[in-house]
Amino acid sequence: MNRIVYLLVKNGYLSGTNYLQFCETIGEILFTRTLNQKYHMKKSELPDPFEKARLDKGYGNLNDQNDPVTMLLRHKDVRKSAHNYKTFQSGAQPGRIVVPSEVNIRDARQIPFEVDPPLHGEYRAIIEPWFKRPLLPEYQEKLTAQISTLVDGILNKDSLEVVNEFALPLQSRALTLLLNTPFSEAETWISWGTHVFRSEGEALDGDKANILYNYIDEQIDRALKNPGDDMYSLLLSSEFQGKKLTREEVKGVMVLTFAGGRDTVINAVTNSISYLAEHPEALERFRQEPEIIGKAVEEFIRYFSPLTQMGRVVTEDTEVCEHAIKADSRISLCWASANRDTTVFENPNEIVLDRKINPHVGFGFSHHNCLGATHARQILKILLKTLAEKVGSIEIKDCKENIEHLDEFERKVGFNSIHVKFKSLT
């Protein structure tokens, strides 16, 4: 730009008033372009707020209830630290590795989430086969029937609020399959809203958390009196190191199961629908190339990163990104930032439906990779396939973004509400 101005002035095209008018015009063009970039983004876009800090220093700082967190932003640092459980532990005070911290609303340890190796592996071996059931054909058939019925019920409605009227019911009904409990239980879970530990306008809500705890206690009592083939009964009959799991251990697994896959699945479903609304060619491509749906699911998880971060507690003085970190302080593994790292992903701010190389960390990494990932993947695969088969287009009518405020960062994680119209394919 400076070179162009220099040549115009040198050759007599700009002088005096003309020069000032030229500068004003260029300024207006640049200002308008900035406004367009900020306010005319597609509704489905999730900007990367971590880019500058990731490039400049590799970390960010977050004050969480007077328990500061050093956020690790680079893909390699996130994966390396996730693997190093001896220095960055999960088995700290219950609730402390969650961001925001939950130490003030619970004292029950979530298992195996808040346990380190080798005990972590022993706990996980007990429950992992149960969480692999979504790979079974009969499980997928039931999940397909659930999702197909839900989609049929919303086609051609004038308006549907996706978060509470579609994503929440979908997640709750699918959870009845994972727990192998009656379908009717989903209505109770739907009544809790999108997050089991939070109420609207509050970061954390101890009273609401007690609703979940009391419910799980009632279900454990029921399973003790009348064992069945549900997840509660399985856990109560399981052994850890030669002894039956205690009530608190069973409760810890169940709290994790309810809390860990709730708002994350809801965010993934809602963001996927918003993307399909603004990219109808993706629906057509799924119809023509259904074999890419699996890759598209992985790409949606990478790009949308339904869970922004997860914490660890430091066991000894150490250093990350040439930044000193003290023992008993907290770090977080920022999955959302790592999934946009340009040293790993080509065009990371774009959704590439058939991305070939995709080592995303949207489901975590190493020992603590998400226990419910198989279930979540099946939900999204079947949802995308069903939408491609039944929906011709999706129109966004209005929406309210869900923004996480992380001190120096503000991250859009999805929507608090989004009204759409699903138009039938035929």
N, C-alpha and C positions, 0 to 999 in steps of 0.2 A: 504494500500500500504506500509506504514512504517513497519508494522508487517511482511509482506512478505520479504522485503529487510533485515530486522533484522535476520530472520530465514535462509535466503540464505547465509548471511555473517557468521553467527554463525556456520553453518555446512560446511563452506569452499568452497561453490560454487561460491562466489564472492570475489575477492580480486584484488587489483591493477588495471591493465588494464581492466580486465573483469568487474569490478565494474563501471569504467568510461563508458565503452561501453554500459553496461546495462542501466545506467542513461540516456545516449544519446538516446538510443532506446525508452525508456519509454517517454522521452520528445518529440520525434518525433511522437509517437503514440498519445499522448495527444494533441499536436499541430494540427496534422492532423484531429483529432476528432473535435476540435474547428472549424477548417476551414470548415469541412463538415457540422457542425451544422449551421454555418453562411451562407455559400454560396450554400449549396445543399438543402436548404429548398424547399418545394413545392412552386410554384409560387403563389398559392392561399392562402398560409398561411399569416396571419397577426399577427406578434409577439406582445406581450404585453410589451410596454416600461415603463409602470407605476408600474410594480410589486414591485420592490425594495422600491420605495418611498411610495407606498401604505402600505407595510408591516412595514417599518421603522417609518414613521411619519404620513402618511395619507393625505399628501398634497404635492403640488409642487408649484413652482413659475414661473411666465411667465411675461416678460415685453412686453406689447402690446402698442406701440406708446406712450411711457412714461406714460401709465396708467396701472400700474401693476395689475396682476391678481393672486389671490391665488386659485390654482386648487384643489378642493376637490376630493379625489380619491377613498374613500371607499363607498361601496354600501349604508350602513346605513346613513352615513353623507350626501351623495348626496340626498337620498330620504327625510331625515329629513329637510334639507335646502330647497329643492324644495317646500316642504309643508309650510314652514314658510315664507309666503310672507310679513309679517310685518317687519321682520328683513332683509330679502333678497328680494328686490323688483325688479319687471320687469318694472314698470312704471317710469323709470328714463328718462334722456335725450335720445331722439330717437337715436337708433344705438349703445348706450353704452353697452347694455347687450350682444351684439354679440361679438364673439371673432374670428377673429380680429374685433376691434371696427369699426363701420360704421359712427361715428359722423361727419367725415369730408366729407362724400359723400351724406348724406341725412339728412333732418330735418322732414320728414313725419313720423309720428308714425304708426308702423305696428299694426293692430288691428285684434284680441284681444291679440296678442303676447306681446305687450309692454304696457299692462294695468293690474292692480292688482284688486283682488276682493275688493268690490262686483261688480264694474263696469265691470270687466272682464267677470263675469258670465252672465251679462245682454247682453253684446255684443255677447258672444258665443251662447246664446240661439237663437239669430236672425239667425245665419248662420250655426249652427250645423246640423239642419235637411238637409240642402243642401249637406253637406259633408258626410251624411249617405247614399246618393243615390247609391253609389257603391254596397250596399247590395241588391238592386233591381234586379230581374232576367233580365229585359230588358237591364239594364246597363251592367251587366256581359256578356250578349250575344254580345253586341256591342264591349266590350273590348276584348272578346275572338276572335271575327272576326278580329279585328285590329292586335292582336298579332299573330294569325294564319297566316294571310297574310304576315306579316313581316318575320316570320320564314320560310314560303314557299319560299320567295324570296331570302334567303341566303343559302339554303341547297346546299351542294356540290360545292359551290364556292371555288376556290383554296385558297383564303385568304379574310378575312373580318376583318376590324378594329372595334372592338366591341363598344368602347366608343362613337365614332362619327357616325358610320354607323349603329349601332343597338340600343344601350341604349338611346342615345339622341333622335332619331326618335320615339322610343317606348314611352319615357316619354312625348314628346311633343304631339304626337297624342292622347295619353291617356288623356292628359290635356284638349283636346277639348271636351271630354265627361264630365269632371268635370265642366267645365265652360259652357257647352252646347252651344258652338260656332261652326261655320263651320269648317269642317275637314281641309280645305285649310289653315286656320290660323296657323296650325302646321309648315308649311314651313317657315313662318316668325320667329317663335320661334326657330326653328332649326338653323337658320342663326345667332342667337345670341351666339351660342356656349354653353358649358356645365355650365357656371356660368354667372348670369346676372349682377353681381357686380365686376367681375374680368376679366382681360385679361391675356393671357399667359405671364408669367414672372413678373406679378404685383400682389401684395396682394389685392389691391383695385383700382378701376378705375372709377372715377366720371363721365367721358364722357360716358362710357358704361352704367352706371346706368341711365344716362339721356335718353338713348334710350328706356329703359323700362318705365320710368316715362312719356315720351312723348307719347309712344304707349298707355298707360293706359288712359292718358288724352283724346286721340282721341277716344278711345272706350267708355269712359264715355259720351263724346259729342254725339256720335252716338246713345247711348242708351237713352239719354235725348230727342233727336229728334224723334227717332223711337223705343220706348220700345218694347221689345220682351220677350222671355222666357229664356234668358241667365242670367248668374250670375250678370252681371253689372246691368241689369234691375231689378232683384230681390232686390239688395242692394239699388238702388235708390228709390224703392217703400217701403222700410222697415222703421220702426220707432224705435227710441231709446229714451226712457223716454218721449214718447208722441210727439216727433218731428222727421221729416224725417232725415235720415242720411245725413250729410253734404257731399259735394264733397270730402273734405279731409279725412273723415272717410271711404268713399267708396274706395278712392284711397289707404288708409292704408290697407284695407282688401285685395285688389287686388295685391298690392306689395308683401304682405306676401304670397299669394297663388302662385305667380310666383316664388318667390325667395326661399321659404321654402322647396319646394318639388322637386327642380331641380337637383342639384348635388347629393343630398342625394339618390334620386331614381336611378340616373345614377350609383352611386357607388354600390348600392345594387344589381342592375341588373348585372353589370359587374363582381363584385366579385362572385356572384352566378354562373355565367357562367364559371369563372376560376376554381371554386371548382368542378363543374360537369365535366370539362375537365380532371381533375386529379383524379376524383373519379367516373369513369363510372358505378361503382356498385350502386351509388346513383340513377342514371337514371333508372337502372333496378329495383331498389327497389320501386321507384315511380310508375313504371308500374305495379308491383305486389301488392303494398300496397298504392294505391292513397289516402287512408284515413290518411296517416301520413304527407301529403304535408302541411297541416296547421301548424303542429308542426315544420316542417322543415323551414317554413318561419320565425317563431318566433326565431328559433335557428340561422338562417342566420342573422337576425337583431341583435341578441345578439352578435354573434361572430364578425361580420363585423362592427357593430356600425357605420352606414354611417355618422352620425354627431358626431364628437369627444366630443364636449362640448357646453354648453350654459351658459352665464354669468348672474349674478345678481349684483345689487348695494346695498351695506350695508347701512342701515339706522341709525345704532347706534353702538357704540363700543361693540364688542362681542368677542367670542372665539370659534374656531373650531379646534378640534384635539389638544387641549391645546396650540393653537397658536392664539395669539391676532390679531384681525382684526379691523381696525379703521373705523369709520363712513365715508361714501362717497368713500370708496375704493371698489374694485371689487373682487368678487369670481367667480369661474366657477364650474358648476356641470359637472364633467367629466364622461359622460355616458360611454365612451369607457373603462375607468378604472373600473368603478362600475360593468360593465358587465363581468369582468374577476376576480371578487373578490372570492377567494377560500373559504371564510366563508359562501358564499351563493350558489355557483355553484360547483358541483362536476366536476372535470376535465375541468376547464373553458377554457383551451387552445385547446380543441378538439371540433369539431362539432359532436354533437350527434343528428342525424336527428329526433329521436322521444323522445327527452328529456322530461321527465315527469313534473318536477318542473322547471319553467323557469320565475322567476319574473324579467325579464330584464327591463332595462330602455332605450332601444334603441329608443323608441318613447317619451321619456321624462317621467315625473311623476307628479302626483297631478293635480292642476288646469290647468297647461300649458302642459298637455300631447298633443301630436301632433294632430292638427285638421285634417290633411290629412292622418292619419294612416289607416283609412278604405280603402281609395283609394289605398295607397301604398301596403297594404296587398293583395288586389284583384289583382293588377298588378303582384305581385310575385307568388301568388297562380296559376293564370292562365298561367303565363310564365312557371313555373315548370311543370305543367300538359301538356302544349303544347309541351315543349321540350321532355318530356318523351314519348309522343305519336308519335313524328316525327323524333327525332334525335337518331341515334345509338351511336355516339361518337363525341367528340369534341377534336380537336388537337390544342394545343397552339404552334404557330410558333415563335413568339417573343413578348416581352412586355417591357414597360417602367413604372416603379412604380411611384406612386404619393405619395410623402413623405411630411408630415406636420412637419415643424420645430418649435418646441415649447420650445425653450431655452434648458432646461435640458433634454427634451424629443424629440425624433424623432419618429413619428408614420406613418406607412404605412396605408393610407386610401383606397387604391385601385390602379388604374392604370391611367396614362396619355394616354397610348395607349396599346392595346393588340390585336395582330393579331391571328386569329384562323381559323380553318376550321371545319364547321359543316358537318358531314357525315350523310346522310339520314338513317333512321332505315330500310327502305326497298329499 
